[in-house]
Amino acid sequence: MSLTLRQKTAAILEGSGRYRKVAHALDIFLIALIIFNVIAIVLESVPALAQQYHRLFFYIEVISVGIFCIEYLLRLWCCVDKVNYRDKNKSHLAIRFRYVRSPLAVIDLIAILPTLLMVFFTFDLRFLRVVRLMRIFKLTRYSRAMQLLLAAFKEEASSLMAAFFIMSLVLIVASCGIYLIEHDVQPEKFGSIPAAMWWAMATLTTVGYGDVVPITPLGRFFGGVITLLSMGMVAIPTGLLASSFADQLRKRRDAFNEAILHALVDGKLEESEIEHLEALRIQLGLSASEANQAIKLMTSQRAQNMYCRHCGQKL
């Protein structure tokens, strides 16, 4: 069955089917463009370079935004044919609205929006330059590590919110305590609770800049207690993210192993099944060596199980 132009575009942008090689080449081009664009934005912050190569930086910006706009519009146009968004019960407009609200689509929009707004409004160039650097987050679409991290954040959102809520309470308690103890001795540094929050934040994050420190014995004792408490507080979100990150990686490996087992029902892998596994590998962000090792292991185990059933012996 021949594909429509929109379906072909969706397949290329998804990297599925026989368009995987084209999609891979497109991904490499976009990654290189994003990195080159970010480097240009950083170099443009140097006044001497910005003045000398003003026209070059302008052309780089216009061409980059033009390509990013085309990419965004193509993704918006063909999202109705993507596997994750295909829904016969919803209109194309509803599907596209759902896609626009997705994290990756928001990042794509942020990459082009500052330059488009500059045409109609006047912005501080320093502010615009910093916002344009948000384009580096477009690499999230092509980075396995960033995808896993975002999935980990989504999975542990409620637990992380609870951890940050507890840390906020400890921050307020620490600020109030050091304010009561050091206010009379150091009014210029601990003159108010908001001013004391800087010391509390630096202490709770175990950074300890040293610009604001308690000098009374009671204040130092209180600071020591807060420092010891902060070691456990900072470890809570770190442990949650590390655990969820490993869990997301395990889930992806399990999903790939299940797909291999399903393909090996008849004891061998057909060409179409190999193509499906390769597409799934790319979608899950697994390395080729890791996928090949899993396929060899599952094939070997499948062969051993078939031999055991055939001869009636247990290996």
N, C-alpha and C positions, 0 to 999 in steps of 0.2 A: 504494500500500500504506500503510495507516494505521499510525502508530507507536504503540508502547506508551508508558505514562507514563514509564517509566524511559528509554526511547530519546529521548523528547521532552526530558527533563531533561538527558540527556547532550548533546543537540544545542544546548540553550540554554547550558549551561556551556562547551561547546566553541566556540560561536559559528558553527555550521555550518548549511548549508541555509537554509530560509526563516525560521529563528529568529535570524538574524544581528542584526536590529534590536533584538530583545528582549535578546539577549546583550550587545549594545553598551550598552544602557541599564542592564543589571545591572552591567556592568563599571564604568561611571561611578559608579553608586551605591556600589559596594564601595570604589572608589578614594577617593571623598569620605569614606566612613565611616572608612577606615583613616587618612587624613590628619587628620580631625577627632579621632579617637581618640588619635593620637600627640600632637596639640596639647594635648588634655586631660590626658594623662599628664605632659607637660612642665610644664604650669601647676600641676598638683597637687603638684609638688615644691616650690612656694613655700608655706611654712608658713601665711602669712596667708590665701592663697587656699584652701588645703586645709581650713583651719578654718572659713572663712566659707561655702564652697560644698561642704562635705563631702557632703551629700545629693545634690547635682547630679552630682558626680563619681561617686558610687556608682551612680546610675541610668544614667549614660553607660556605665560599666563593665559593668553587668549586661546592658543592652540590646545593647551591642557584642558581648560574649562570646556572648550568645544567638544573634545573627545569624551570627557566625563559626562557632558550633557547628552550626547548621543547614546552613550552606554546606559545612562539612567532611563532615558525615554524608551530604549529598546527593551530593557528589563521590565519596565512598566507595561509596555505593549504586549509582551509575550508571556507575562507571569500567569495568565489564565491557562496556559498549556503546560506549566510546570507541574511536576508530580505533587509537590507539597501544597499547591494552591488549587489544583484541579477539583472543581466541585460542580456537579450538574445541577444541584439544587439552588445555586446562587448565580446571580447575574454577573456579567463581566465587570460591571462597574463596582459591585460589592467586593469581588475578588481583588480588583486593583486597589481599592481603598484599604483592604486588609494588608496588601503587600506594602503600600506606602507607609503603614504604621509599623512594619517590621524593623528590628534594629539595624539590619544591614542596609535597608532602603533609606532609613533616617541618616545613616552615616554617608551614603552616596549623595543625599540631598545637601547635607552640611558641606560636602566637598565643593559644591558648585554655587551654593547660595550666596556666600560673601561677595564674590565677584559680580554676580548678577545684581545684587542689591546696590553695589557701588555705582552702577549705571544710573540709578534713580536717587540715591542718597549720598551724602558726604560723610565719610568715615575717617577716624583717626587711622593713619597708615599703620601705626604700631599695633593697634587693636585688630585691624584687618589682617595684618601679617600673622598674628598669633592664631586667629580663627582659621585662616587658610591652612595652617599647619595641621589642623584636624584631619586633613586629607590622609595623613599617615594611618588613620584608623581604617581606611579602605583596605589596608593590607589584612584586616581581620577576615575578609572573605576568602583569602588565599592561605591564611596561616592556621595550621592545625592546632598549635598551642593556644592561640587566641580563641579559637572556636571552643576548645575544651574549657578554657578559663571562663568564657561567657556562659557556657552550659553549667559550670560549677557554681557561678554566681546565681544563676536562675534556680538551680536545684536547692541551694542553701540560703535563699533570700530571707526566709522567715527566721532562720537560726542566726544569720548575720545581723539582721535587724535587732534581734533580742540581745546579741552580744554588744552591739554599738549602743543600745539603750542603757545597758548596765554600765558601759564605759562612760557614758554621758553623766550618769548619776554619780559615779566615782569622781569624775572631773569636777562636778559642782561641789561635792563634799570636800575634796582636796582644796579647791579654791577658797571655800568658806573657812576651812580650818587654818590654812596658812595666812589668810587675811586677818583672822582674829589674833593669831600669835605674833605676826610680824608687822602689823599695821602701825603700831606706835613707834617701833624701832626704825622701820624703813618706809616712811609714808610716800616717798617718791617712787618706790618700786612696788609696794603692796598697798597703795592708797585706796584701792577699791577692789571689789570681787572680780569685775571684768579684767582689771590689770593683773590680778593674781592668777587668772586663768592661763596666761602665757606660761608662767612657771609650772602650773599643774599639767598643762599639755606637754611641755618639754620633759617633765618628769615621768608622766604616765607612759609616754612613748619611748622611755629609756634613752632619749637623745641627750638631755641635760646640757644645754648650751653653755651654762655657767655665767650668763650675763645677769641673771637674777637668781640669788641663792639666799636661803635663810641663814641668819647669823646668831640667833639665840639658841641656847642648848635645846629648849623645847621645840623650836622650829626645825632644828637639824634632826632631832629624833622623829618628829612628824614626817619630815621629808624622807628619812630612811624607810619608815613604814610604807609610805606611798610608793617609793621606788621598788621595794620588795613586792608590794601588791601589784604593781604595774607589770612585772614579769609574767605573772599568770594571766593578767587581763589581755595583754597583747598576744599571748599564745592562743587564746580562744579562737579569734577569727582566722589566724594563720593555720591552726590545726584543722578547722572546718574546711577551709579552701583546699588544703593539701589532701585531706581525705576525700573530698568530693571530686577533686581533679583526678585522683587515682581511680575512683569509682567510675567516672565518666569514661576513662580510657578502658577500663575492664568491660564496661557495657558495650563499647564499640567492638572490642575484640570478640566478645561473646556473640554479638549480632553477626559478625562476619563468620564465625565458626558455625553458627546455626545455618547460615546460608550455604556454607560448604557441605554440611551434612545433608541438607535438602537436595543439593545438586548431585550428591553421591548416592542417591536412593537406588539407582540402577547399577552402581558400582563403578561408574566411569564418568568423566566430565566431557560433555559435548562442547563444540565450539561456541554455541550460543550461551551455554552455562559459564564458560570461561570469560566471555565478554561481559556477562552480567556480574560476575564476581569482580572483574576489574573495575567496572563502573561503581560497584558498591564500595570497593576499596578506596577509590578516589573520593567518593561521597563521605565516607567515614574518616578520611584523613589518615589511613594506615600506610606505612611505607611498603614498597614493593617487596623488599626482602622479608619483612614481617608477614606479609600476606602469603608469599611463596612458601615460607616455613610452615605456616598454618595449614596450607593446602596439602603439602607433603605429609605432614603429621596425620591429618584427618584421612588422607588416602591410604596411608599405611595401616592405620587402625581399622579402617573399613575393610581392607583386604584381609587382615588377620581375623576379624569377626566372621567374614564370609567363609574363610578356611575352617574355622572352628565349627560352624554350622554344617559345613559339607562333610567333614570327617567325623563329627560327633565327639571330638576331643577338646579339652580345655587347655589352651596354651599357658 
